[in-house]
């Protein structure tokens, strides 16, 4: 189901909308936000200089640091009394990022999420169970409003209380699950541990996943646990841009369609800031169009992707962004080698004997970087065979070295030993600042 006609506009029509809104947004932000006006003046660019979409490159980037420097509401274009909703990021690396919405912002956000939900297969007939944490996080309330808007029934379960989640799935006939991929896997594992086969005993046939990336091997694992017919798509957004609703996968799983009439995506070289041509991989930069409370120009997301303009079989004509391959600031440099956690995950999830949960720890010992990867067995009977464990250790190290070009220490632990996450999974611990 395609929710909005703008999703099927021609490239010329999309670009005409983008240029009109871009001119309006740049003039608006220059007038209303002193911090932006200062950045633009320093870069020597005025609103009148924006006459084509190519001129977007003249504008300075917005970074996470701009939010910190202008905390809490220094980047807002509207006064507090016009804000009908305020959200915030987790603030795990310092002060949280505060974001706000006018009444019109809320309307646009809800409709963009409705598009994403329909892309992922949602219909008015669905019973949606939201297992995101409610609160300042944008994900739960964003998907809640978007799904209600298309006519689906919504159960605001929030995260945690896994047994009760499964009980409601059984008793209420849940058909659609909203969660992080990590928690969805944990829910499925828990159901099976309770003697419930998700494919046979539950009605959940759609997963709308966000909050963290999902690799293709992870999707395969989702099918193993939830069933072969389980349609699991991921969607993309972040608090600064609006929350969920920037882009999402359709049933053909060929990348995430961007709501281009509200967002202009660019791909840049993360080192130089140079805009890269279509098809090349780099850091995703997003410009928001038409936002009233918190307009953003050229926001550096730190997420690594590429843009694809080829036609999609679903009929949508909007550009697609490739599923994320990591973050530019998540990259680990180990003994001179660039390593993304997603590379490790893709290798691990192709090894039949181990499950989808893992931990990466990097330490410095005797002035050398040492990477230890802890993985979890699916079948604890392997623990009784030293020979088989040794063979598995060799296989994991060999497969990782073929992809990464460096060796790692492997720790193999019993099933259900590693921590499960109700929200975004924390896979990497870098302790190199604590050793020599």
Residue pairs with C-beta under 8 A, 6 or more apart in sequence:
1 118
1 122
1 123
2 8
2 118
2 314
2 315
2 316
3 111
3 114
3 115
3 117
3 118
3 150
4 111
4 115
6 14
6 17
6 259
6 260
6 261
7 115
7 257
7 259
7 316
7 317
7 318
8 315
8 316
8 317
9 17
9 261
9 317
10 317
11 309
11 317
14 260
14 261
14 317
14 318
15 53
17 260
17 261
18 53
18 260
18 261
18 264
18 289
19 52
19 53
21 261
21 262
21 289
21 290
22 50
22 53
22 56
22 264
22 287
22 289
23 47
23 50
23 51
24 290
25 287
25 288
25 289
25 290
25 291
25 295
25 297
26 47
26 50
26 59
26 297
27 47
28 77
28 295
29 36
29 37
29 77
29 295
29 297
30 36
30 37
30 40
30 46
30 47
31 37
32 77
32 78
32 295
33 75
33 76
33 77
33 295
34 74
35 66
35 69
35 70
35 74
35 75
36 75
36 295
36 297
39 60
39 62
39 66
40 46
40 59
40 60
42 60
43 58
43 59
43 60
45 58
45 59
45 60
49 55
49 58
50 56
50 58
50 59
53 264
56 264
56 266
56 287
56 298
57 266
57 275
59 287
59 297
59 298
60 297
60 298
61 273
61 285
61 298
61 299
61 300
62 296
62 297
62 298
62 299
62 300
63 299
63 300
64 97
64 240
64 300
64 302
66 75
67 75
67 97
67 98
67 240
68 94
68 95
71 95
71 98
72 95
72 98
73 80
73 98
73 100
75 294
75 296
76 83
76 100
76 293
76 294
77 292
77 293
77 294
77 295
78 100
78 102
78 292
78 293
82 102
82 292
82 293
83 100
83 101
83 102
83 293
84 101
84 102
84 103
84 106
85 100
85 101
85 105
85 106
86 98
86 99
86 100
86 101
87 98
87 99
87 100
87 101
87 136
87 137
87 138
87 141
87 239
87 243
88 96
88 97
88 98
88 99
88 136
88 239
89 96
89 97
89 99
89 136
89 238
89 239
89 240
90 96
90 137
91 97
96 136
97 239
97 240
99 138
99 239
99 240
99 243
99 293
99 294
100 293
100 294
101 109
101 293
101 294
102 292
102 293
104 292
105 242
105 291
105 292
105 293
105 294
106 145
108 242
108 262
108 290
108 291
109 142
109 145
109 242
109 243
109 245
110 145
110 146
110 149
111 146
111 149
112 146
112 242
112 245
112 246
112 259
112 262
113 142
113 143
113 145
113 146
113 147
113 149
113 243
113 244
113 245
114 146
114 147
114 149
114 150
115 245
115 248
115 259
116 146
116 208
116 235
116 244
116 245
116 247
116 248
116 259
117 143
117 146
117 147
117 150
117 152
117 208
117 248
118 150
119 233
119 235
119 248
119 249
119 250
119 251
119 257
119 314
119 316
120 206
120 208
120 231
120 233
120 235
120 248
120 249
120 250
120 251
121 176
121 206
121 231
121 233
121 251
122 128
122 147
122 150
122 152
122 176
122 206
122 208
123 150
123 151
123 152
124 150
124 151
124 152
125 152
125 175
126 147
126 152
126 153
126 175
126 176
126 206
127 152
127 153
127 155
127 172
127 173
127 174
127 175
127 176
127 203
128 143
128 147
128 152
128 153
128 154
128 155
128 174
128 175
128 176
128 177
128 178
128 208
129 155
129 157
129 165
129 168
129 169
129 172
129 174
129 176
129 177
129 178
129 204
130 140
130 143
130 144
130 147
130 154
130 155
130 156
130 157
130 158
130 178
130 179
131 157
131 158
131 159
131 165
131 177
131 178
131 179
131 183
131 184
131 187
131 422
132 139
132 140
132 143
132 158
132 159
132 178
132 179
132 180
132 210
132 211
132 423
133 139
133 140
133 158
133 159
133 160
133 422
133 423
134 140
134 141
134 156
134 158
137 239
137 423
138 237
138 239
138 242
138 243
138 244
139 178
139 210
139 211
139 237
139 243
139 244
140 156
140 158
140 178
141 243
142 237
142 242
142 243
142 244
142 245
143 178
143 208
143 210
143 244
144 154
144 156
146 244
146 245
147 154
147 176
147 178
148 154
152 176
155 168
155 172
155 174
157 164
157 165
157 168
159 179
159 183
159 422
159 423
160 422
162 186
162 187
162 190
163 190
163 194
165 187
166 187
166 190
166 191
166 194
166 196
168 174
169 177
169 191
169 202
169 203
169 204
170 196
170 201
170 202
173 203
174 202
174 203
174 204
175 203
175 204
175 205
175 206
176 204
176 205
176 206
176 207
176 208
177 184
177 187
177 204
177 206
177 207
177 208
178 207
178 208
178 209
178 210
179 187
179 207
179 209
179 211
180 209
180 210
180 211
180 212
180 421
180 422
180 423
180 424
180 425
181 209
181 212
181 213
181 214
181 218
181 222
181 232
181 234
182 212
182 357
182 420
182 421
182 424
182 425
183 420
183 421
183 422
183 423
184 207
184 209
184 222
184 226
184 232
185 218
185 221
185 222
185 225
185 356
185 357
186 420
186 421
186 422
188 198
188 222
188 225
188 226
189 225
189 355
189 416
191 197
191 198
191 201
191 202
192 198
192 225
196 202
198 204
198 225
198 226
198 227
198 230
199 226
199 227
199 228
199 229
199 230
204 226
204 230
205 227
205 229
205 230
205 231
206 230
206 231
206 232
206 233
207 222
207 226
207 230
207 231
207 232
207 233
208 233
208 235
208 248
209 232
209 233
209 234
209 235
210 234
210 235
210 236
210 237
210 244
211 423
211 424
212 424
212 425
213 234
213 323
213 324
213 326
213 342
214 222
214 232
214 234
214 323
215 323
215 342
215 345
215 346
215 349
216 323
216 346
217 345
217 346
217 348
217 349
217 350
218 345
218 349
218 356
219 232
219 253
220 349
221 349
221 355
221 356
222 230
222 232
223 230
223 232
226 232
231 251
233 248
233 249
233 250
233 251
233 253
234 248
234 249
234 256
234 323
235 244
235 245
235 246
235 247
235 248
235 249
235 256
236 244
236 246
236 247
236 248
236 256
236 303
236 321
236 324
237 243
237 244
237 245
237 246
237 247
238 246
238 301
240 294
240 296
240 299
241 263
241 286
241 288
241 296
241 299
241 301
242 288
242 291
245 259
246 258
246 259
246 263
246 286
247 256
247 257
247 258
247 259
247 263
247 320
247 321
248 256
248 257
249 255
249 256
249 257
249 323
250 257
250 312
250 314
250 316
251 314
252 312
252 313
252 314
254 308
254 312
254 313
254 320
255 308
255 312
255 320
255 321
255 322
255 323
256 320
256 321
256 322
256 323
257 312
257 314
257 316
257 318
257 319
257 320
258 265
258 318
258 319
258 320
258 321
259 318
260 318
260 319
261 289
262 288
262 289
262 290
263 286
263 287
263 288
263 289
264 286
264 287
264 289
265 284
265 285
265 286
265 307
265 319
265 321
266 275
266 284
266 285
266 286
266 287
266 298
267 275
267 276
267 278
267 280
267 281
267 282
267 283
267 284
267 285
267 305
267 306
267 307
268 274
268 275
268 276
268 282
268 283
268 285
268 300
269 276
269 282
269 283
270 282
270 283
270 302
270 304
270 328
276 282
278 306
278 307
278 308
278 309
279 306
279 307
279 308
280 306
281 304
281 305
281 306
281 322
281 325
282 304
282 305
282 306
283 300
283 301
283 302
283 303
283 304
283 328
284 301
284 303
284 304
284 305
284 321
285 298
285 299
285 300
285 301
286 296
286 298
286 299
286 301
287 296
287 297
287 298
287 299
288 294
288 295
288 296
288 297
288 299
302 327
302 328
302 329
302 330
303 324
303 326
303 327
303 328
304 324
304 325
304 326
304 327
304 328
304 340
305 321
305 322
305 323
305 324
305 325
306 321
306 322
307 319
307 320
307 321
307 322
308 319
308 320
308 321
308 322
309 319
309 320
311 317
312 320
324 342
325 340
325 342
326 340
326 341
326 342
326 343
330 340
330 341
330 428
331 338
331 339
331 340
332 338
332 339
332 340
332 341
332 360
332 362
332 371
332 428
332 430
333 339
334 362
334 369
334 371
334 406
335 368
335 369
335 406
337 404
337 405
337 406
339 371
339 404
339 406
341 360
341 427
341 428
343 403
343 404
344 358
344 360
344 373
344 400
344 404
345 358
345 427
346 403
347 396
347 399
347 400
347 403
348 354
348 356
348 358
348 373
348 375
348 396
349 356
350 399
351 392
351 395
351 396
351 399
352 378
353 377
353 378
353 379
353 382
353 392
354 375
354 376
354 377
354 378
354 392
354 396
354 412
355 375
355 376
355 377
355 378
355 415
357 375
357 376
357 418
357 420
358 373
358 374
358 375
358 376
358 418
358 427
359 373
359 374
359 418
359 419
359 427
359 428
359 429
360 371
360 372
360 373
360 427
360 428
360 429
361 371
361 372
361 373
361 374
361 428
361 429
361 431
362 369
362 370
362 371
362 372
362 428
362 429
362 430
362 431
362 432
363 369
363 370
363 372
363 431
363 432
363 434
363 435
364 370
364 431
364 432
364 434
364 435
364 436
365 435
366 436
367 436
369 432
370 409
371 406
371 408
371 409
372 408
372 409
372 410
372 411
373 396
373 400
373 408
373 409
373 410
373 411
374 410
374 411
374 412
374 413
374 418
375 396
375 410
375 411
375 412
375 413
376 412
376 413
376 414
376 415
376 416
376 417
376 418
377 383
377 412
377 413
377 414
377 415
378 415
379 415
380 414
380 415
382 388
382 389
382 392
383 389
383 414
389 412
392 412
393 410
393 412
396 410
397 407
397 408
397 410
400 407
400 408
401 407
401 408
